[in-house]
Amino acid sequence: MLLARSSLLLLTILMFPAATIATEQQNDESIKLGIFPYVSPGQLVKFHIDLKEMFDNVLGKNVVLVTAPDFKEFVKRTQNSYYDFIMTAPHLGRLAEVRDEYRPIAHTMHEVQGVYLTKKSSMINNLNDLNGKVVTLVGRTAIITQMVEKQLNDLGLYNGKNITFRFTKTHNNAMYAPLRGESDASVTGIALWTKIGVVKNDNDLKVIGKSPVTIGFQVMASKNVSDLDYKIIEQALFSFHETEQGKKYMDKTGFKYFDKVDQQEKKDLDAFIQIFFKKK
């Protein structure tokens, strides 16, 4: 019952805009753990409530799980230091480090990769068959979208020329687009497909290809987080997979465990943050 109430409260929090959250909490001591909106608010709660509770326990403070309506707003709130801690896409973590003074703590050890999907009944069987088709993806700033666009360009497929991109807010919205008749194919994250899509829609959707891979989600601390709290979370993350709660979390998310981000991984991500520095 307590868990159900907690989930309902967190879902309510996630669905309100940032200003409303701050007003409702009425607690300046609350720690905001921002999760980038790669799935719906309800799914974020299901995936990450165990992480939130671990933060609660090790910090001994009230931790609030929050997100944003879309990637763009999440990036904006990160830039404004709204979140104390973030779990975010790998390149958004690098952006937060380079531009916004967030400190990297760890990254998940699953790989971020795009999976191309079509209906099982479709005559589309490989990436070359996407010529002349409509493909649903999340927004252009997403790392999976950037990897996919380059991959398709290398095959001679260009958006607006011989293929059409349709953009949506979250990876789970993209995943189901072919089933809703919104596009011929779609691209979603491999972790999401493995944990949700295969279970629910393996009889309806088929995989026709995969994108290149990059490192998993990054956990970062804002410049406002004390060195002590940084070290507490760092130690807790590295051993989280060894706890019963952590095992449950890793099984739900497919994240495996947390580890440090090395310098080469950071450099590899630099190519994917250039889009945020281009003149508009």
C-alpha positions in Angstrom: 0.0 0.0 0.0 2.8 2.4 0.9 4.6 1.6 -2.4 1.4 2.2 -4.3 0.9 5.6 -2.6 4.5 6.5 -3.3 4.2 5.7 -6.9 1.0 7.7 -7.2 2.6 10.7 -5.6 5.7 10.4 -7.8 3.5 10.1 -10.9 1.7 13.3 -9.9 5.0 15.1 -9.3 6.3 14.0 -12.7 3.3 15.2 -14.6 3.4 18.8 -13.1 5.7 21.4 -14.6 8.8 22.4 -12.6 7.4 25.5 -11.0 4.4 23.6 -9.7 6.6 20.9 -8.2 8.6 23.4 -6.3 5.5 25.0 -4.9 3.9 21.7 -3.9 6.9 20.3 -2.2 7.4 23.4 0.0 10.7 21.9 1.2 14.0 23.6 0.3 15.9 20.6 1.6 14.4 18.3 -1.0 17.0 16.8 -3.5 15.8 16.7 -7.1 16.7 13.6 -9.0 16.0 14.4 -12.7 15.4 11.6 -15.1 15.4 12.5 -18.8 12.0 11.8 -20.4 12.9 8.8 -22.6 9.6 7.1 -21.7 6.2 8.2 -20.2 6.1 9.7 -16.7 4.3 6.5 -15.4 7.0 4.3 -16.9 9.8 6.5 -15.4 8.3 5.9 -12.0 8.1 2.1 -12.4 11.7 2.0 -13.7 13.4 4.4 -11.3 11.5 4.3 -7.9 14.2 1.9 -6.5 16.9 4.3 -7.5 15.1 7.2 -5.9 14.6 5.2 -2.7 18.3 4.3 -2.6 19.2 8.0 -2.9 16.7 8.7 0.0 18.3 6.1 2.2 22.0 6.9 1.7 21.7 10.7 1.7 19.2 10.7 4.6 17.3 13.5 2.8 14.0 13.7 0.9 14.7 13.0 -2.7 12.1 13.9 -5.3 11.9 12.2 -8.7 11.3 14.7 -11.4 11.5 15.0 -15.2 10.5 17.4 -18.0 7.8 17.3 -20.8 10.5 16.6 -23.4 14.2 16.4 -24.2 14.5 20.1 -25.0 13.0 21.2 -21.7 15.1 18.7 -19.7 18.2 20.2 -21.3 17.0 23.7 -20.4 16.3 22.8 -16.8 19.7 21.1 -16.6 21.4 24.2 -17.9 19.6 26.2 -15.2 20.8 23.8 -12.5 17.2 22.9 -11.6 18.2 19.3 -10.9 20.6 18.3 -8.1 21.3 15.0 -9.7 20.4 13.8 -13.2 20.2 10.5 -14.9 20.4 11.3 -18.6 21.3 10.2 -22.1 25.1 9.8 -22.5 25.6 12.8 -24.7 23.3 15.0 -22.6 25.5 14.0 -19.7 28.6 15.2 -21.6 26.8 18.4 -22.5 25.9 19.0 -18.8 29.6 18.5 -17.9 31.0 20.7 -20.7 28.5 23.5 -20.5 26.6 23.3 -17.2 29.2 22.4 -14.6 27.6 19.0 -13.7 30.1 16.4 -12.5 29.9 12.9 -13.9 29.5 10.2 -11.3 28.9 7.0 -13.2 27.2 5.5 -16.2 25.0 2.4 -16.6 26.7 -0.6 -18.2 24.0 -1.3 -20.8 24.6 0.0 -24.3 22.5 2.7 -25.9 21.5 1.5 -29.3 18.6 2.1 -31.7 16.4 -0.7 -32.9 14.5 -0.4 -36.2 11.0 -1.8 -36.0 8.2 -2.5 -38.4 5.0 -4.5 -38.3 5.4 -8.3 -38.6 3.2 -8.2 -41.7 5.3 -5.4 -43.4 7.3 -6.1 -46.5 10.1 -4.0 -45.1 12.9 -6.4 -44.1 16.1 -4.4 -43.9 17.3 -0.8 -43.8 17.5 -0.5 -47.6 13.8 -1.2 -47.8 13.2 2.1 -45.9 13.7 4.0 -49.2 10.5 6.1 -49.7 9.2 5.2 -46.3 8.2 7.2 -43.2 10.2 6.5 -40.0 9.3 7.7 -36.5 12.1 8.7 -34.1 12.5 10.9 -31.1 13.7 14.5 -31.7 16.9 15.3 -33.6 19.0 16.1 -30.5 18.6 12.5 -29.2 21.8 10.5 -29.6 20.0 7.5 -31.1 18.4 9.8 -33.7 21.8 11.3 -34.6 23.4 7.8 -34.9 20.5 6.6 -37.1 20.5 9.6 -39.4 24.3 9.1 -40.1 23.8 5.4 -40.6 21.0 6.0 -43.1 22.9 8.7 -44.8 25.7 6.3 -45.3 23.2 4.0 -47.1 22.1 6.9 -49.4 18.9 7.6 -47.5 18.3 11.3 -46.7 15.4 12.8 -44.8 13.2 14.9 -47.1 14.7 13.3 -50.2 14.1 9.6 -50.3 13.0 8.9 -46.7 10.8 10.9 -44.3 11.5 11.3 -40.6 8.5 11.8 -38.2 9.5 13.0 -34.7 7.8 12.2 -31.4 8.6 13.0 -27.7 9.6 9.6 -26.2 11.1 6.3 -27.3 8.0 4.3 -26.2 5.8 6.6 -28.4 8.2 5.9 -31.3 8.1 2.2 -30.7 4.4 1.8 -31.2 4.1 4.2 -34.2 4.0 1.4 -36.8 1.2 -0.4 -34.9 -0.8 2.9 -34.8 -0.4 3.4 -38.5 1.6 6.6 -38.0 4.7 5.4 -40.0 6.1 2.5 -41.9 8.9 1.9 -39.4 10.3 3.4 -36.1 13.4 3.5 -34.0 13.4 3.0 -30.2 16.1 2.2 -27.6 17.2 -1.4 -27.4 16.8 -1.5 -23.6 13.2 -0.4 -23.9 12.5 -2.9 -26.7 14.0 -5.7 -24.7 12.3 -4.8 -21.4 8.8 -3.8 -22.8 8.5 -4.3 -26.5 9.5 -7.9 -26.8 7.3 -8.8 -23.9 4.2 -7.1 -25.2 4.6 -6.9 -28.9 6.9 -9.6 -30.2 4.0 -11.1 -32.2 3.2 -7.7 -33.8 6.6 -6.0 -34.5 9.9 -7.2 -36.0 13.4 -5.9 -35.8 14.9 -5.0 -39.2 18.2 -3.5 -38.1 20.2 -1.8 -35.3 22.1 1.4 -35.0 25.7 1.8 -33.8 26.2 1.7 -30.0 27.4 4.1 -27.4 27.7 4.0 -23.6 24.8 3.9 -21.2 23.0 6.6 -19.3 25.0 9.0 -17.2 24.4 10.0 -13.6 25.7 13.5 -12.8 25.8 15.9 -9.9 25.2 19.6 -10.1 27.7 22.2 -8.9 25.4 22.7 -5.9 25.9 19.1 -4.6 28.5 18.9 -1.8 31.6 16.8 -2.1 30.3 14.6 0.7 27.0 13.9 -1.0 28.8 13.3 -4.3 31.0 10.6 -2.7 28.1 9.0 -0.9 26.2 8.6 -4.1 29.3 7.5 -6.0 30.0 4.7 -3.5 26.3 3.7 -3.4 26.0 3.5 -7.2 29.0 1.3 -7.7 27.7 -1.3 -5.2 24.0 -0.9 -5.9 23.8 -4.0 -8.1 25.0 -6.1 -5.2 22.0 -5.2 -3.0 18.5 -6.8 -3.3 17.0 -3.5 -4.2 19.7 -2.9 -6.8 19.3 -6.3 -8.4 15.5 -5.6 -8.8 16.3 -2.2 -10.3 18.9 -3.6 -12.8 16.5 -6.4 -13.8 13.7 -3.9 -14.4 15.8 -1.5 -16.4 18.4 -3.8 -18.0 21.2 -1.4 -16.8 23.5 -4.2 -15.5 25.5 -2.1 -13.1 27.2 1.4 -12.7 30.8 2.2 -13.6 33.0 5.3 -14.1 33.0 7.2 -17.4 36.5 7.2 -18.9 38.1 10.0 -20.9 37.9 8.2 -24.2 34.2 7.7 -23.7 33.8 11.4 -23.0 35.7 12.3 -26.2 33.5 9.9 -28.2 30.4 11.8 -27.1 31.7 15.2 -28.1 30.5 14.7 -31.7 26.9 14.3 -30.5 26.7 17.6 -28.5 27.7 19.9 -31.4 24.0 20.2 -32.3 23.4 22.2 -29.1 26.0 24.8 -30.0 24.9 25.5 -33.5 23.4 28.9 -34.2 19.6 28.9 -34.5 
